[in-house]
Amino acid sequence: MTDNATAGPAAARAADAAPGPYDAVVLAGGAARRLGGADKPGVRV
């Protein structure tokens, strides 16, 4: 990964932009400790 300070002005503007809407949320891998042990296919988002 590179430092934004050396990436140039275009990269700095892109970093400040708000993210767009999401079409999907992917919950992959891990033991679901941060989800309270819930199974990922059953998580309501």
N, C-alpha and C positions, 0 to 999 in steps of 0.2 A: 504494500500500500504506500502511496506517496503522500507527502505533506501538501495540503491545499495552498500554502503560501508560495510554493514553487511551481504550482500547476498553471498559473496565469489567470487573467481576469474572467475568461469564459467559465472556467471551472469554479471560480468563486461565486459567480452569479448562479450557476446551477446548484451549488450547495445551499444557497439562500432561498431557493424556490420551494414553495410548498409542495408536498407530494400529491399526486393525483389520486382519484378514487381507486379502490381495489375491487377487482372482480372475484377474488378468492383469497382465502387465508389457508396456508398449508401448515399443518401441525405434523411434523415428521420426527421420528426418532425419540430417544430418551425414555425415561421411566415415569413421566407425568408428575414429578414431585411438585412442580410449580402449579399444577392444575388440581392439586388436592387428591391425586390418585385417580382422577376420572379418566375413563377410556376416551381417547381422542376422537373416534368417530361419533361418540355421543355428546361431545361438547357443543353447547349452543352458543353461537357467535352472533 
